[in-house]
Amino acid sequence: MSIEMIILVMFGSLLVLLISGVPIAFALGGVSVCIVYFLQGPNVLITMVYSTFALMWQILFVTIPLFVFMGAVLQRSGIAGGLYEAAHRWTGSMRGGLSIGTVLVGVFFAAMTGITGASTVTMGIIAIPSMLSRGYNKRLAVGCVAGAGSLAILIPPSIPMVLLALFTRQSVGKMLMGGILPGILIASLFIIYIIITGILKPEACPPHPEQFTLKEKIISSKGMILPLGLISLVLGSMFFGLATPTESAALGAFGTIICCIIQKKFSWKLIQEATFDTFRLTGIVMWIGFGAACFSGTFTSLGGIDFISELILGLGVNRWFVFTIIVFIILLLGSFLDPTSIIMIAGPITFSVLVPLGFDPIWLGVVFVILLECGYLTPPFGFNLFYLKSIVPKEITMVDIISSIWPWLIMLLMGVIIISIFPQIVTWLPYAMMH
C-alpha cells in the first residue's frame, strides 16, 4: 500500500470512529492496531506495547498529576475569592473595572492551576454574577471569563504545554517559561479591548458606585500574598535552575496544601476530592496519550511524517505561507477535537515540518498552545463554551455565549501576529534560564 493510501486510511478511519462516538483514546489505539496488524503483521504489535510502557515510565509525566492536584486544591481553597475581592476593590470603580479585574484574576489563577476548566468555572461562578448585578453587558461579562480562562494553558504551569514538550521532544522547562510573556501580552490585549469598549459603549460596562479607601484596598491585597508566593515558588525554582519541572510541580502541590492550612481551609475531604479529580483527569490524559503514542508511532514508522515533511519542503514556497496553512489546520482541528488529542496527533507533524524551515521550536510551541486556546473558544466543541453554559444564569443562552467569544478570539490571533513579528517576546525568558 502506498504512503498516500496509508495516510488516507489512517486519518479517514479515525474521523469515522470519532464521528461514530468512539472515545478518542480507543479510536487512536484501534486504528493503530489494525494498520500494524494488516500491514506489518501480528509480530510487530509487541512494539506498540514497548512504546506504551516507554511512555508510562517517562519521569516528566509525573509533572501532570502534580499540576492537576495543585489546580484541584486551589479550586476548592477559596483563594480565587480573595483574589477577586482585591481586584474588585482596586479596579471596580473604573469603567469596565470588574472585567479588567476578572482578566487580572485569570492571569493569577492561570499561573496556579494550568487547567482551563478549573480557571473558567471558578472565575465564572464568582465574576459573572457580580458583573451582571452591576449592569454589565452579558456578552462582555461572559466573554471576558471565557477569554481569561483560556490563559490557563498558556501561562505556566500548563498541562498542555508539558504534553506538547514531551511529544515533540523539547525542553519542558523552556517551553513553560516561553508562555509567561505571551500570556501577559494577551491579557494586556484583553484589557485594552475592555477599555476601548468602555469608551465606545459606556453602557456595556458601567463603573460601580462603591468606593473604597486606600487602606481598604491595601488590606484586600493580602489575598494576593499567598498566590504570589506560590507562583514565585513554582516558576522561580524552574527559572533559576533550582528544580526540574517535575520538582517544581511537587513544590507547587506541597505549597497549595500549606496555603490551605494558612487560610484554615484544609480538610481531608478537600484532599480526597482533589485526589479523585487528579486521578480522573490524569487517567483521561494518559489513556489518550497511550492511544496517540500508538497512532503517531505507527504513522512515523510507516513513513507518514517523512512523506509530509518532504512534500511540503519540496514545494519551495515561503515558510510563512506553510506556517499560515498549518495555523488554519490547527484552528480547524480545535473546533472538533480536544487539545490533548491535537497535541499528540498534530504536534509531532507540525514540528517536523516547521522546525526545518527555521522556526524556533520553543516559539513554535507557544504559538501552537495559543491556537489551542482558540480551540477552547470556537464552536461547535469549544470546551469553555460548555464550562460556561454549566454555570451561567438560565437567561444566558448558548447563542449568547458563542456570540460573546469572538472579540477574545481576535485578541488571541492578534497575539500570534505580534509574537510572529517580535519572537523575542517568547524566546527571551527560556534562553535566559539558568541550568
Sequence and secondary structure as in RCSB ss.txt:
>XXXX:A:sequence
MSIEMIILVMFGSLLVLLISGVPIAFALGGVSVCIVYFLQGPNVLITMVYSTFALMWQILFVTIPLFVFMGAVLQ
RSGIAGGLYEAAHRWTGSMRGGLSIGTVLVGVFFAAMTGITGASTVTMGIIAIPSMLSRGYNKRLAVGCVAGAGS
LAILIPPSIPMVLLALFTRQSVGKMLMGGILPGILIASLFIIYIIITGILKPEACPPHPEQFTLKEKIISSKGMI
LPLGLISLVLGSMFFGLATPTESAALGAFGTIICCIIQKKFSWKLIQEATFDTFRLTGIVMWIGFGAACFSGTFT
SLGGIDFISELILGLGVNRWFVFTIIVFIILLLGSFLDPTSIIMIAGPITFSVLVPLGFDPIWLGVVFVILLECG
YLTPPFGFNLFYLKSIVPKEITMVDIISSIWPWLIMLLMGVIIISIFPQIVTWLPYAMMH
>XXXX:A:secstr
  HHHHHHHHHHHHHHHHHTT  HHHHHHHHHHHHHHHHH GGGHHHHHHHHHHHHT GGGGHHHHHHHHHHHHH
HHTHHHHHHHHHHHHHTTSTTHHHHHHHHHHHHHHHHH  HHHHHHHHHHHHHHHHHHTT  HHHHHHHHHHHHH
GGGTSSS HHHHHHHHHTT  HHHHHHHTHHHHHHHHHHHHHHHHHHHHH GGGS   S    HHHHHHHGGGGH
HHHHHHHHHHHHHHTTSS HHHHHHHHHHHHHHHHHHTT   HHHHHHHHHHHHHHHHHHHHHHHHHHHHHHHHH
HTTHHHHHHHHHHTT   HHHHHHHHHHHHHHHHTTS HHHHHHHHHHHHHHHHGGGT  HHHHHHHHHHHHHHH
HHSTTT HHHHHHHTTS TTS HHHHHHHSHHHHHHHHHHHHHHHH THHHHHHHHH   
